Amino acid sequence: MNISKRTFLKASGASIATLSIAGQTLTSSALAATTNNQPDNQSQGSALKSITDTVTGITPAERFERIAKAQKLMQQLNISALILEPGAAMDYFSGIQWRRSERLTAVIVPRDGKISVVCPFFEAPSVRESLAVGDDIRVWQEHESPFVLIKQILKDSGLNKGKIAFENSVRYFVMSGVMAQLSNLQHVSAEPVTLGCRMYKNQHELELMHKANEVTLLAYANVFAQLKIGMSQSDVKSLMHTAQGQLGGKGAWNMALFNQASAYPHGTKQKQILTEGSVVLMDCGCNVHGYQSDISRTFVFGEATKRQREVWQTVRQGQEIAFEQAKIGTQAGLVDDAVREFYQSKGFGPGYKLPGLSHRTGHGIGMEGHESVNFVHGETERLKPGMCFSNEPGIYIQGEFGVRLEDCIYMTKNGPQWFTMPPASLDNPIGQLIKLQTI
């Protein structure tokens, strides 16, 4: 089957604007322009409309609940305080969205009581804009040490002994500066606390991820309908970036790899142009109120070869095997093992050997595109409700092409559920949004 824009629109059963999904319709008005079915219409993306106004961000009450859960874990682990730098963990607990520099901004979470913020004096008004909980902001001037302020915060809370936990991305100069002031405390990893909270999403968080995935899937449908011979990888990335932004996705990121470049999971510097028979591997996502999507699709522009179809279908089977293996109570590493065993039976691998699957089967996802834990050999963490993962067991054949299909799943008490259902065939390669289930 010749998979052109026109053919895709016919094969999908109707216009993309009414693309069928399980239990609902994939955005009625957002893709109005795509119904034109004009093969070379480059203005289609201009009619895309935001679909994210139906969801709301995390509330202060939810952040207070997160802090309370973290403090309960800290008490169980005999941790006196938690130190966070700007990033996902700081946002998760405090709402502060800030950047890192040589001037320290930090959040201190004590085992009891309110959180505190340390930041430069001149940055305080800006930091306060996104602070969602608490009002204890302590500032330091350019000639002063922020670490002395942290020591005072702990002293005010009566915390002069025990363990002080640093989130795993905290920079060395911060940890060493703090510990130089707190020689009577022991520094430890905060992961048992931060992962103990962030690894398990609640229904609201899943709702935001579901919407982000809807944005990305709609953008794929729109962009696929605009592919034409002669486009560069940059052209396609630009289309995808625009589409996700117009649909309401924030922080959109996009990758498009053509032909032999698709055999490299994250691409090469080789310049590639879309031609008849080109393999197009895309890996794209965005966030909605800070929660991420991550979807990969592989198309063939024009008539697919028998080999391309066979590899594509093998990857689709690999995804299904991963999904079926991902049961509550299963060690995460066994999901990766099951896929590699299947691929080896098809002549790929073994292990990470090429041609085959040269990376893990999937990664955790939430506020960050890559979070713990992973679907990777040797991972013993057991799957529990609220965990979210990408499912992306690609196959890469260097010198020829690569295929990756990636859809994210979330764990419920009844097992895994898709955010987006992978496409059934290379002839209808977009897939479907699935109605969100209760965890």
N, C-alpha and C positions, 0 to 999 in steps of 0.2 A: 504493500500500500504506500502510495506517495504521500508523505506526511507534510504537506504544505499548510499554510495558514487556512486556506479555504477548505482543504480536506479535514483538518482538525475540527473546524467549526461544524462541519457536517457530521463527523464521527462522534462528536460529543453529544449528539442527540438534539441540539438546539443551539441557540446563541450562547456565548460564554456568560452573558448577563443572567441567564437562568440555569447555570451549570448545576446539575442535580447533586445533592449530598444526602447522606443518610439522615433522614428525619427532618430536613430543612432545605432551604434553597440558598445557594451561595450568593448572597448580596444582590438584591434586585436592581438597584439603580447605579451601583458603583461602577459597573462596566458598560454603561449605556453606549458609549462610543464604539465598543468592540462589536456591537451588533451590526455595524455597517457592512461587515464582511467584505470590505474593500482590500484586496491583496496588498496594495502598496500604500495604504493610508497611514501616513506617519503622524497624523494628529490625534490618533485614537487616545493616547494617554492623557490628553488635555481634559477629557470629560470624566476622568476618575474622581470619585468623591470620597471623603473620609468616612470610615465605618466605625471609628473608635469612640464616638460620643455616647455609645450605649454602655460603656463600662467606666468605673471610677477607680481612682488610685487607692493605695493603702491608707487607711485612716490613722489618726493619732492613737485611737483606742487599740487598734491592732498592734501598733508599735509598742505600746505599754504592755500588752500581753506577751510580746516577744521578749521584752526586757525581763519580765517576771519569769518566763520560762528559762532564760539564760541564767538568771540569778539562782533559780532552783538547782540547775545543773552545777553552777559554781559552788554552791553550798555542799552538794553531794561530793564534789571533787576537791573540796578544801581549797578553792581558789579565792583569793581575796579581791582581785580586781581584774578587769579585762581592758586591754589597750587596743584601740582601733585607729587606723589611718584612713584617709579618704579612699573610697572604693565601695564595692557592693555591700560589704559587711557594715560599714558605717551608715550607709543609706538604709539598710535593712532595719537597723535598730533605732536610728535617730531621724532619718529622713534627709540628713545633710548630703547634698550633692556638691562635692568640691573636688579640687584637683590637688595633686601632690607637688611640692616644691621643696627647696632646701629649708623653707620656713615651716615649721611643724604646726599642723592642725591635727588634733587628736580628740577622740571621744574616750572617756574613762567610764566604764560600767562597774560600780562597786557590787559586792555580793549582797548588799542591802541598800535601799534608798535610791535617790535620784542619780541620773547620769550627769556628768560634767563634760564641758567642752573647753579645750585649750586651743587658742589661735592667736595670730598676730593682732595687735590692737587695730591696725588699719583695715584688717580683713573682717573684723567682727560684724559690721552691718551686713556684709554680703553673706557670711556664713549663716547669720541669723535668718536670712530670707527662706532657707529651706529646712531649718531646724523645726521638726514637727512635735517634739516632746521635750519638756524641761526648759529651764531658763538660766541654768548656771553656766555662763560663758565667762571664762577667765582669760584675760589677755596678757600678752607679754610684748614689751617694746623691743626694738631692734638690738639693743645692747644687752638684753636680758636672756636668761635661759628658760625655755619652756619646761625643761625637766624639773626645775625647782617648783614650778607651779603644780606639776603632777604629784610631786612629793607632798605638797601642801594639801592637795585634794584628798590624798589617801590618809594623811594625818587627820584631817577634819572628819573623816569617816571612821576614825579609830582603827585604821588598817596599817599596822606597822610590822606585821609579820605574816608568814605564810607564803603563798604562791601568787605571782603576778603573771597573767597569761597574755601572750601577744598573738594577735591574729596572724596567720601564716604569711601574709604578704607585707607585714610591717618591715621597714628597712632596717638594716643593721645599725646605722648610726642612731636611730631612734631607740632601739632596744638597749644599745650600749649606754646611751645617754641617760635613759631612765634608770637602768640598773646601777649606774655610778652613784645615783642619789639614794638608792634603796638596797644597800649592801646586805641588809638583814632579811631581805626577801629573796625567794628563789624564782627564776623565770622558767615558765613552761609554755607549751603550745596551747593555744586557745581552741584548736580544732575540735576537741570533744564537746566544747560549748557551741561554737559557731556552726559546726556541721550538725550537732544535735538539734539545732533550731532550723537552719536553712535547708537542710537536706530534705525535709518533709514539708511539702507545700499544702496549704489549706485550700478550701474550695475557691476562695477569692483569688488567690494566686493562680490557680489553675484556670480560672476564668480569664485572667489577663493574658496568660500564655496561649490560651485557646484563641483569643482575639488576635494576638500577634501572628499566630499561624494562619488564621484566616486572611489577614492582610497579605502575607507572603504568598499564599497559594493563589489568591486572586491576581496578584502581580505577575506570577508565573503565567497564568492563563492569558493575561493581557500581552505580555512580552512575546510569548510563543506565537501569538497571532500576528506579530509584526516582524518576525524574522524574514530576512530576504538575502539572496546571494550578494556577496560583496561586503557584508557587514564585518566589522572588526570585533574582537573581543571587547574592546573598550566601548564600542557602540551598544552592545547588548548590556553590558554592565550599567551604562548610563540610563538605558531604558528601564532597567529593573530598579535602579535607585530612585528614579522619578516616580515610577508606579507605586512603590512601597510608601514613599513620602506622601503622595497625593491621597493614598488610602488611609493615611493617619499613622503609619508606622514611624517611629523615631529611631535615630541612629542606624539607619539602614546600611547594611554592608552587602557586597555582591561579588561573586566570582563567576567568570565565564571562561571556559577552556574549550578550544576547538581542536579537532583532529588529533594529531599526536600529542599535543599538550594535555589532552584529557587523561593521558596515562600517568601524569604526575599529580598526585592528590591535591597539591596546592599550587600547581602550575609551574611554568618556566618563563624565561624572558623571550622565548621564541614568539615571533609575530605570526598570527594565524588569521586567515580570512574564511568566512563562511562560503562554502561551495556545495554543489550537489553531492549528497552522500556524506557530508560532514557530521561527525559526532559532536554534539554540544553538551558539555557537562557544566551545570551551574550549581553553585552552593551559595545560598542567600538567606538573609534574615533581617529582623528588625526588633524593636521592643515597643511594648505598649505599657505605659506607666512603669517602665523599668524592667519588665519581664519579657524574655527573649523567645523568638522563634528561630528555627534552624532547619531548613528544607533543602535537599539536593534533588535535582532532576537531571536525567540524561535523555536527550532527544537525538534523533537522526534526521537531518534536513534532507528530504528526498527519499529515495528508495533505500531501505536498510538491507545490508547483506545478511546472508544466513548466519555468519559468524557473529555479527553485531546483535542479531536477534537472540542467538543462543546465550551469549554472555549476559545480555540484558536480563533475560528470563532467569538465568542462574542467580544473578544478584537479587532479583525479586524473590526467588525462593529462599535465598539467604536471609532476607529481611523477615520472611514469614517464620523461618526456623528460629531466629532470634526472638521474635514475638512469642512464639509458642513456648520457648524455653524459659521466658521471663515470668516465672510464677512466684507468688508470695512465698517467702522462706528459702528460695533458691539463692545460692551464692552467685553474685554478679559475674564472676569470672567464668562460670559454666555456660553463660549465654555466648560468650566469645568462643569457647571451646567447641560448642555445638556447631557453630557456623563454619569454623575451620575444618572440622571433621567432614562436613558436607562438601565444602569446596575441594578438599583433597580427593574426595571420591569422584569429583568431576575433572580431576587432573590439574588443579591449581594448588599452589603451595609446594610442600607442606609449611605450616607455620606462617611466617611473614614473607617467605620466599616468593619472588616474582617469576612468572605472572601469577597473580593472586592478590590476597588482601594484605597490604603492607602496613596497616594501622589497626588500632583497636576497633571493635565492632560498634562501640558507642560511648558516649560520655554523659555525665550528669549535666543538667541544664536548669536554669531558673533565672535569677537576676543577671547571672553571667552566662555567656554562651557555652563555656566549659567549666563545669563544677564537678566536685567529687560526689558520688563514686563513679567508676567507669565500668563498662562492659569490656574487660580486658583479662587475659589469662592470669590466674593467680589471685584475683580480687576475691576476698572471702566475705566481704560485707553481704549480708542477706537482704533480699528485696522486701520492702515494707510499703504499706499504703502511703501515698503522698510523694514518693520518689518519682523523679522524672528523668528520662534518658533520651538521647538520640539513638536511632537504630539505622546504621549506615554501613553495612558490610560491602564495600566496593570491591571491584576486581580491576586490576591495572595491568595492561599488556604493553610494555614500553616498545616504542617504534610503531605501534598500531593505534590503540585507543584505550580509554578507560571508561568504566561505567560505575556510577555511584547513585544509588537511590537512598534518600535519607528522610525519614519521618520520625517525629518525636512521639514518645509514649509516656503515659503516667500510670502509676500503680494504684489500684483500688483494692479493697478487701476481697474482691472477686477475681483479681488478677490484672493483667495489663490492658490498657485501652489506648487506642490511637487518638492523637489530636487530629491528624490528617491521615486518611487511608491512602496507602501507596497506589499508584496507577496499576491497572490490571494488565496492561499490555503496552508495548512500544507504539502501537497505533493510536492510543488514546492516553497520552503520557503525563497528564496533569495530576490526577488523583482527586480525592474528595475530602471535604471537611466533615468530621464526624461530630455528632451532638455530644456535648460534654456530659459525662456521667458523674455521679456522686461518689466520692472516695470512701 
